[in-house]
Amino acid sequence: MTTDRRVNGAHLVRLLGDWRNGPLPTAHAGLASRLRLLILDGRVPLHTRIPAERELAEALGVSRTTVAAAYERLRSDGFLVSRRGSGTWTHLPPAGVSAAGPVATLGDGLLDLAHAAAPAPEEYLHAAAETAVTQLARFLPTHGYDPLGLVELRSAVADRYTARGVPTTPDQILVTGGAHHAFALALRALTTPGDRVVVEHPTYPNALEAIRWAGCRPVPVPFGPDGWDLEMFDATIRHANPRVVYLVPDFQNPTGFYMSAADRAAVVETTTRSGTTLVVDETVAELWLDRPPVTPVGLDAVLTTGSTSKAFWGGLRVGWLRATPAMVRRVGAARASMDLSSPILEQLMAAALVPRTLEVVSARRAWLRDARARLRSRLATRLPSWTLNSPAGGLAFWVDLGAPVSSSLAIAAEQHGVALAAGPRFGLDGAFERYVRLPYTLEPSSADEAVDRLAAAFLAVVEDPRNTRSASGVEMDVSRAARLT
């Protein structure tokens, strides 16, 4: 194995955080579990060379034996691979080994609170599949490659933008394998290694990974108590001189904040003035629950990404990029180094679904409102010290746990049969240990069971004697969880 990606001891210590505060009995087991979580969360990317045992032991202030035992456990589980004289790299285990967290497989048997995506609306998906199959025959005599996407899908997406108040033509749409793929393609076309990319903090974790894979440096801008800090945003743009800004203004992932029309205009003015390309992620823009959305930003200076994954189904890997025709061609030309085109059958399904967006999301909204209320009520009963935000749309709560135990909770949750995305997954350098994202996208019975298991996992974490930071509210939760478990 060869790689230029490396994390040094000091950086890994920051990512590990307070790894001793956890539910496991020995130091090496706790270290192995925390490092395993970092690998699964993507905070230490795959195929990254990690510090030698001696270097990490010195950085952590522990014995080399502790680090060696942790590394050996991870090697035996398939999360590390080593070559004598060359070093040790992060890895994923083969199929059949537990890999909980955001990369968990569908067959792990865990209740999934790591992914914020609802079940498919089966009636609509079945109808779209039948339509797609009937249309497939006309493409079979061709080679099947179309790097910009099928015209009928590009037309359907353009019509949807136009209906939302942003006049759009098919030549302004590039079909991709999802909104994340669209952003990665934009980075490929717009940046060079070493460029800075400004992001919200916290933000969508796969966007951070795409930035790193492009060789760029994410520059975080923290939120204020009520949303975007535009003064800080403006100062960061002037200081960092970024090539790209990536924002999620619609029910931001994971905070749920919603950007006003006035703030959107101010952001566009700032990025235009600085010559920075603004990429706006609209993945959940149609999933408003409490109030209709503002008109999307449709200026030539802005690139917009969207997807079928949240409004329809995550398994339908179709997304798009909206930009000027010239930018669409530029990004499309950069695509060949990653893939050649999106699958025809899935594009035909999406072309049948997108014109029915209003019909589908109307039913989605009713389902999500009920699921949001039910999860809020269940959490209030079982984990009353947790503080939930109040998202007006989207798919998840951003929860303040009351203590910096998010990573420990994710490890304990897996042991109780729940896949959970720890708060630091959404930030840089171990931030957000007090937070966890909780999607309200499970079916009701599964969601209730998941909360019950979380309560038991939280109890295991905060009762651990090594956790010296428990707040009074957390201790009150322990008492209540003990009565209800």
C-alpha positions as CSV (number, residue, x, y, z in Angstrom):
1,M,0.0,0.0,0.0
2,T,1.3,3.5,-0.8
3,T,-0.2,6.8,0.3
4,D,0.9,10.4,0.9
5,R,-1.8,10.9,3.5
6,R,-0.6,11.0,7.1
7,V,-1.8,12.1,10.5
8,N,0.8,13.0,13.0
9,G,0.7,12.3,16.8
10,A,-0.4,15.8,17.9
11,H,-3.2,15.9,15.4
12,L,-4.5,12.4,16.3
13,V,-4.5,13.4,20.0
14,R,-6.8,16.3,19.2
15,L,-9.1,14.0,17.3
16,L,-9.1,11.4,20.0
17,G,-10.2,13.9,22.6
18,D,-10.9,12.6,26.1
19,W,-10.7,8.9,25.0
20,R,-10.4,7.7,28.5
21,N,-14.0,8.7,29.3
22,G,-15.8,5.7,28.0
23,P,-17.6,2.5,28.8
24,L,-14.7,0.1,28.2
25,P,-12.6,-1.4,31.1
26,T,-9.0,-1.0,30.0
27,A,-7.0,1.8,28.5
28,H,-6.0,0.0,25.3
29,A,-9.6,-1.1,24.7
30,G,-10.8,2.5,25.1
31,L,-8.1,3.8,22.8
32,A,-8.9,1.1,20.2
33,S,-12.6,1.9,20.3
34,R,-12.1,5.7,20.0
35,L,-9.7,5.2,17.1
36,R,-12.0,2.8,15.4
37,L,-14.8,5.3,15.7
38,L,-12.6,8.0,14.1
39,I,-12.0,5.6,11.1
40,L,-15.7,4.7,10.8
41,D,-16.7,8.4,11.0
42,G,-14.2,9.4,8.4
43,R,-12.4,11.8,10.8
44,V,-9.3,9.7,10.1
45,P,-9.8,8.9,6.4
46,L,-9.1,5.4,4.9
47,H,-5.6,4.7,3.7
48,T,-4.1,7.2,6.1
49,R,-0.8,6.5,7.7
50,I,-1.1,6.8,11.5
51,P,1.7,7.6,14.0
52,A,4.1,4.9,15.0
53,E,3.4,3.3,18.4
54,R,6.2,5.2,20.2
55,E,5.1,8.6,18.7
56,L,1.5,8.2,19.7
57,A,2.4,6.9,23.1
58,E,4.5,10.0,23.8
59,A,1.8,12.3,22.4
60,L,-0.8,10.7,24.6
61,G,1.4,10.3,27.7
62,V,0.7,6.6,28.0
63,S,2.9,3.5,27.8
64,R,3.9,2.1,24.4
65,T,2.3,-1.2,25.5
66,T,-1.1,0.5,25.7
67,V,-0.8,1.8,22.1
68,A,0.6,-1.5,20.8
69,A,-2.3,-3.4,22.3
70,A,-4.8,-1.0,20.8
71,Y,-3.2,-1.2,17.4
72,E,-3.1,-5.0,17.6
73,R,-6.8,-5.1,18.4
74,L,-7.6,-2.9,15.4
75,R,-5.4,-4.9,13.1
76,S,-7.1,-8.1,14.1
77,D,-10.5,-6.5,13.5
78,G,-9.4,-5.3,10.1
79,F,-9.3,-1.5,10.8
80,L,-5.5,-1.2,10.5
81,V,-3.0,-2.8,8.2
82,S,0.7,-2.7,8.7
83,R,3.8,-3.5,6.7
84,R,7.2,-4.0,8.4
85,G,9.4,-1.0,7.9
86,S,6.7,1.0,6.1
87,G,4.1,1.9,8.8
88,T,0.5,1.4,9.6
89,W,-2.6,2.6,7.7
90,T,-6.3,2.8,8.4
91,H,-8.5,0.3,6.6
92,L,-12.0,-1.1,6.6
93,P,-12.6,-4.7,7.6
94,P,-14.0,-7.4,5.2
95,A,-17.7,-8.1,5.0
96,G,-19.1,-9.8,8.1
97,V,-17.1,-7.7,10.6
98,S,-19.0,-5.2,12.6
99,A,-18.5,-1.7,11.2
100,A,-21.1,0.4,13.0
101,G,-21.5,4.1,12.3
102,P,-22.1,6.0,9.1
103,V,-20.5,3.3,7.0
104,A,-22.4,0.5,8.6
105,T,-23.9,-2.0,6.2
106,L,-27.7,-2.6,5.9
107,G,-27.2,-6.1,7.3
108,D,-25.5,-5.2,10.6
109,G,-28.8,-5.6,12.5
110,L,-28.4,-2.2,14.1
111,L,-31.1,0.4,14.5
112,D,-29.8,3.1,12.3
113,L,-29.6,6.6,13.7
114,A,-26.5,7.4,11.8
115,H,-28.1,8.2,8.4
116,A,-30.7,11.0,8.0
117,A,-32.8,9.4,5.3
118,A,-36.4,8.2,5.3
119,P,-37.8,5.0,3.9
120,A,-38.8,5.0,0.3
121,P,-42.3,5.9,-0.8
122,E,-42.8,2.5,-2.3
123,E,-45.8,3.3,-4.5
124,Y,-44.0,6.0,-6.3
125,L,-40.7,4.1,-6.6
126,H,-42.5,1.0,-8.0
127,A,-44.3,3.2,-10.6
128,A,-41.1,5.0,-11.6
129,A,-39.3,1.7,-12.0
130,E,-42.0,0.3,-14.3
131,T,-41.9,3.4,-16.4
132,A,-38.1,3.3,-16.5
133,V,-38.0,-0.3,-17.7
134,T,-40.4,0.4,-20.5
135,Q,-38.2,3.3,-21.7
136,L,-34.9,1.4,-21.4
137,A,-35.2,-0.4,-24.7
138,R,-34.6,2.7,-26.8
139,F,-31.2,3.2,-25.1
140,L,-29.9,-0.4,-25.4
141,P,-28.6,0.1,-29.0
142,T,-26.4,3.0,-27.8
143,H,-23.2,2.9,-25.6
144,G,-25.2,4.2,-22.7
145,Y,-22.8,7.0,-21.7
146,D,-23.9,10.6,-21.3
147,P,-21.6,12.6,-19.1
148,L,-24.1,15.5,-18.8
149,G,-27.1,13.3,-18.1
150,L,-30.3,12.3,-20.0
151,V,-32.0,15.2,-21.6
152,E,-35.4,14.2,-20.1
153,L,-34.0,14.2,-16.6
154,R,-32.2,17.5,-17.1
155,S,-35.4,19.0,-18.5
156,A,-37.4,17.7,-15.5
157,V,-34.9,19.2,-13.0
158,A,-34.8,22.5,-14.9
159,D,-38.6,22.7,-14.8
160,R,-38.6,22.1,-11.1
161,Y,-36.2,25.0,-10.5
162,T,-38.3,27.2,-12.7
163,A,-41.4,26.3,-10.7
164,R,-39.6,27.2,-7.5
165,G,-38.9,30.7,-8.9
166,V,-35.5,30.2,-10.6
167,P,-35.8,30.1,-14.4
168,T,-33.6,27.3,-15.6
169,T,-32.9,25.5,-18.9
170,P,-31.7,21.9,-19.4
171,D,-28.2,23.0,-20.4
172,Q,-27.8,24.5,-16.9
173,I,-28.1,21.0,-15.3
174,L,-25.5,18.3,-14.9
175,V,-26.7,14.9,-13.7
176,T,-24.5,13.3,-11.0
177,G,-24.5,10.4,-8.6
178,G,-26.0,12.5,-5.8
179,A,-25.4,16.0,-4.4
180,H,-22.2,14.8,-2.7
181,H,-20.9,13.7,-6.1
182,A,-21.9,17.0,-7.6
183,F,-19.9,18.9,-5.0
184,A,-16.9,16.6,-5.5
185,L,-17.0,17.3,-9.2
186,A,-17.2,21.0,-8.6
187,L,-14.1,20.8,-6.4
188,R,-12.3,18.9,-9.1
189,A,-13.1,21.6,-11.7
190,L,-12.6,24.7,-9.5
191,T,-9.8,24.0,-7.1
192,T,-6.2,22.9,-7.0
193,P,-4.4,21.2,-4.0
194,G,-3.8,23.6,-1.2
195,D,-6.8,25.8,-1.9
196,R,-9.0,26.9,0.9
197,V,-12.7,26.0,1.1
198,V,-14.9,27.8,3.6
199,V,-17.5,25.7,5.4
200,E,-20.0,26.1,8.2
201,H,-19.0,24.6,11.5
202,P,-20.5,22.1,12.1
203,T,-21.3,20.9,8.6
204,Y,-22.1,17.8,6.4
205,P,-19.2,15.4,7.1
206,N,-18.9,14.0,3.6
207,A,-18.4,17.5,2.3
208,L,-15.4,17.8,4.6
209,E,-14.1,14.5,3.2
210,A,-14.6,15.6,-0.4
211,I,-12.6,18.8,0.4
212,R,-9.8,16.7,1.9
213,W,-9.7,14.3,-1.0
214,A,-9.4,17.3,-3.4
215,G,-6.3,18.2,-1.5
216,C,-7.9,21.4,-0.2
217,R,-8.1,22.8,3.3
218,P,-11.5,23.3,5.0
219,V,-11.8,26.7,6.8
220,P,-14.6,26.7,9.4
221,V,-16.9,29.5,10.2
222,P,-18.8,28.9,13.5
223,F,-22.5,29.6,13.9
224,G,-23.9,32.2,16.3
225,P,-26.7,31.2,18.7
226,D,-29.4,31.9,16.1
227,G,-27.6,30.9,12.9
228,W,-25.0,32.2,10.5
229,D,-22.6,34.8,11.9
230,L,-22.3,37.0,8.8
231,E,-19.7,39.3,10.3
232,M,-17.5,36.3,11.0
233,F,-18.2,34.9,7.6
234,D,-17.2,38.2,5.9
235,A,-14.0,38.4,7.9
236,T,-13.1,34.8,7.1
237,I,-13.6,35.3,3.4
238,R,-11.3,38.4,3.5
239,H,-8.7,36.7,5.6
240,A,-8.6,33.2,4.0
241,N,-9.2,34.2,0.4
242,P,-10.9,30.8,-0.3
243,R,-11.5,29.4,-3.8
244,V,-14.9,27.9,-2.8
245,V,-17.5,28.4,-0.1
246,Y,-19.8,25.5,0.7
247,L,-23.1,26.3,2.5
248,V,-26.3,24.4,3.4
249,P,-28.8,27.3,3.9
250,D,-31.9,25.1,4.0
251,F,-32.3,23.3,7.3
252,Q,-28.6,23.1,7.7
253,N,-27.0,19.7,8.3
254,P,-26.7,19.1,11.3
255,T,-27.9,22.2,13.1
256,G,-31.3,22.6,11.3
257,F,-30.7,26.4,10.9
258,Y,-32.6,28.1,8.0
259,M,-31.1,31.1,6.3
260,S,-33.3,34.1,5.6
261,A,-33.6,35.7,2.2
262,A,-31.7,38.8,3.4
263,D,-28.8,36.7,4.7
264,R,-28.6,34.8,1.5
265,A,-28.3,38.0,-0.4
266,A,-25.6,39.2,1.9
267,V,-23.7,35.9,1.5
268,V,-23.9,36.2,-2.3
269,E,-22.7,39.8,-2.2
270,T,-19.7,38.8,-0.1
271,T,-18.7,35.9,-2.3
272,T,-19.2,37.8,-5.5
273,R,-17.1,40.7,-4.2
274,S,-14.3,38.4,-3.3
275,G,-14.4,36.4,-6.5
276,T,-15.2,33.2,-4.5
277,T,-17.4,30.5,-6.0
278,L,-20.4,29.8,-3.8
279,V,-21.7,26.2,-3.8
280,V,-25.2,25.9,-2.2
281,D,-26.4,22.4,-1.1
282,E,-30.2,22.2,-1.5
283,T,-30.5,18.5,-0.7
284,V,-33.4,19.0,1.8
285,A,-34.7,22.3,0.6
286,E,-38.0,20.8,-0.4
287,L,-38.5,19.2,3.0
288,W,-39.8,22.2,4.9
289,L,-42.2,21.3,7.7
290,D,-43.4,24.5,9.4
291,R,-43.2,27.2,6.8
292,P,-42.8,27.6,3.0
293,P,-39.2,28.2,1.9
294,V,-37.7,31.3,0.4
295,T,-36.9,31.5,-3.4
296,P,-33.6,29.7,-4.0
297,V,-30.5,31.6,-5.0
298,G,-30.3,31.3,-8.8
299,L,-27.6,33.7,-9.8
300,D,-24.9,32.8,-12.3
301,A,-22.2,33.2,-9.6
302,V,-23.8,30.4,-7.5
303,L,-23.6,26.7,-8.1
304,T,-26.4,24.7,-6.6
305,T,-26.5,20.9,-5.8
306,G,-29.6,18.8,-5.3
307,S,-30.5,15.2,-5.0
308,T,-33.3,12.6,-5.1
309,S,-32.0,11.0,-1.9
310,K,-34.0,12.9,0.7
311,A,-37.2,13.7,-1.1
312,F,-37.5,10.2,-2.7
313,W,-35.0,7.6,-1.5
314,G,-31.3,7.3,-0.6
315,G,-31.0,4.2,-2.7
316,L,-31.7,6.1,-5.9
317,R,-28.3,7.6,-6.4
318,V,-29.2,10.5,-8.7
319,G,-28.3,14.1,-8.1
320,W,-27.5,17.2,-10.0
321,L,-25.5,20.5,-10.3
322,R,-27.2,23.7,-11.4
323,A,-24.9,26.3,-12.9
324,T,-24.3,28.3,-16.1
325,P,-24.1,26.3,-19.3
326,A,-20.4,27.1,-19.5
327,M,-19.8,25.9,-15.9
328,V,-21.8,22.7,-16.5
329,R,-19.6,21.9,-19.5
330,R,-16.5,22.7,-17.4
331,V,-17.5,20.4,-14.5
332,G,-18.7,17.8,-17.0
333,A,-15.3,17.8,-18.6
334,A,-13.7,17.2,-15.2
335,R,-15.9,14.2,-14.6
336,A,-13.9,11.7,-16.8
337,S,-11.3,11.2,-14.1
338,M,-14.0,10.0,-11.6
339,D,-16.7,8.3,-13.7
340,L,-18.2,8.5,-17.2
341,S,-21.9,9.0,-16.5
342,S,-24.8,8.2,-14.3
343,P,-26.7,4.9,-14.8
344,I,-29.4,5.1,-17.4
345,L,-32.1,3.1,-15.5
346,E,-31.8,5.3,-12.4
347,Q,-31.9,8.4,-14.5
348,L,-35.1,7.3,-16.1
349,M,-36.6,6.6,-12.7
350,A,-35.6,10.0,-11.5
351,A,-37.1,11.6,-14.7
352,A,-40.4,10.0,-13.8
353,L,-40.2,11.1,-10.1
354,V,-39.0,14.7,-10.3
355,P,-42.2,16.0,-11.9
356,R,-44.1,14.5,-9.0
357,T,-42.0,16.2,-6.4
358,L,-44.8,18.2,-4.9
359,E,-47.0,15.2,-4.6
360,V,-44.4,13.1,-2.9
361,V,-43.0,15.7,-0.5
362,S,-46.4,16.6,0.6
363,A,-46.9,13.1,2.0
364,R,-43.3,13.1,3.2
365,R,-43.9,16.3,5.2
366,A,-46.9,14.8,7.0
367,W,-44.9,11.7,7.9
368,L,-41.9,13.7,9.1
369,R,-43.9,16.1,11.2
370,D,-45.4,13.1,13.1
371,A,-42.0,11.4,13.4
372,R,-40.4,14.6,14.7
373,A,-43.1,15.1,17.3
374,R,-42.9,11.4,18.4
375,L,-39.1,11.4,18.7
376,R,-39.1,14.7,20.7
377,S,-41.7,13.3,23.1
378,R,-39.8,10.0,23.6
379,L,-36.5,11.8,24.2
380,A,-38.2,14.1,26.7
381,T,-39.4,11.1,28.7
382,R,-36.3,8.9,28.5
383,L,-33.5,11.5,28.3
384,P,-34.9,14.7,29.7
385,S,-31.5,16.5,30.3
386,W,-30.8,16.4,26.5
387,T,-31.5,19.7,24.8
388,L,-33.0,19.5,21.3
389,N,-33.1,22.3,18.7
390,S,-36.3,23.2,16.9
391,P,-35.7,22.5,13.2
392,A,-38.4,24.0,10.9
393,G,-37.6,21.3,8.3
394,G,-35.1,18.7,7.3
395,L,-34.6,15.3,8.8
396,A,-32.8,15.5,12.2
397,F,-32.4,17.1,15.6
398,W,-29.1,18.5,16.8
399,V,-28.9,17.5,20.4
400,D,-26.9,19.0,23.2
401,L,-26.0,16.0,25.5
402,G,-25.1,18.2,28.5
403,A,-21.6,16.7,28.7
404,P,-18.7,16.1,26.3
405,V,-19.5,12.4,25.8
406,S,-20.6,12.1,22.2
407,S,-17.9,9.8,21.0
408,S,-18.2,7.6,24.1
409,L,-21.9,7.4,23.5
410,A,-21.5,6.3,19.9
411,I,-19.3,3.5,21.1
412,A,-21.7,2.5,23.8
413,A,-24.7,2.8,21.5
414,E,-23.2,0.3,19.1
415,Q,-22.9,-2.2,22.0
416,H,-26.6,-1.6,22.6
417,G,-27.5,-2.1,19.0
418,V,-27.8,1.5,17.7
419,A,-25.6,3.0,15.0
420,L,-25.0,6.7,15.8
421,A,-23.0,9.5,14.2
422,A,-21.0,11.3,17.0
423,G,-21.0,15.1,17.0
424,P,-17.3,15.4,16.1
425,R,-18.0,13.7,12.8
426,F,-19.6,17.0,11.8
427,G,-16.7,19.2,12.8
428,L,-12.9,19.7,12.7
429,D,-10.3,18.6,15.2
430,G,-12.7,16.9,17.7
431,A,-15.2,19.7,18.0
432,F,-18.8,19.1,19.1
433,E,-18.3,16.4,21.7
434,R,-21.3,17.7,23.5
435,Y,-23.6,17.1,20.5
436,V,-25.1,14.3,18.5
437,R,-27.4,14.3,15.5
438,L,-30.6,12.3,15.9
439,P,-32.6,11.7,12.7
440,Y,-36.4,11.4,13.0
441,T,-36.5,9.1,10.0
442,L,-37.0,5.6,11.5
443,E,-40.4,3.9,11.6
444,P,-42.2,4.7,14.9
445,S,-41.6,1.4,16.6
446,S,-38.0,1.3,15.7
447,A,-37.5,4.9,16.8
448,D,-39.0,4.1,20.2
449,E,-36.7,1.1,20.6
450,A,-33.7,3.1,19.5
451,V,-34.3,5.8,22.1
452,D,-34.7,3.1,24.8
453,R,-31.4,1.6,23.8
454,L,-29.8,5.1,23.7
455,A,-31.0,5.7,27.3
456,A,-29.3,2.5,28.4
457,A,-26.1,3.4,26.5
458,F,-26.1,6.9,28.0
459,L,-26.5,5.4,31.4
460,A,-23.4,3.2,30.8
461,V,-21.4,6.2,29.7
462,V,-22.2,8.7,32.5
463,E,-22.0,6.1,35.2
464,D,-18.4,5.2,34.2
465,P,-16.2,6.4,37.0
466,R,-13.6,7.7,34.5
467,N,-16.2,10.2,33.3
468,T,-15.4,13.1,35.6
469,R,-17.3,15.7,33.7
470,S,-20.9,14.7,34.3
471,A,-23.1,17.7,34.9
472,S,-26.0,17.7,37.4
473,G,-28.5,17.4,34.5
474,V,-26.7,14.3,33.3
475,E,-26.7,12.7,36.8
476,M,-30.5,13.3,36.9
477,D,-30.8,11.5,33.6
478,V,-29.0,8.5,35.1
479,S,-31.5,8.2,37.9
480,R,-34.4,8.4,35.5
481,A,-32.9,6.0,33.0
482,A,-32.2,3.5,35.8
483,R,-35.9,3.5,36.7
484,L,-37.1,3.1,33.1
485,T,-34.6,0.6,31.8
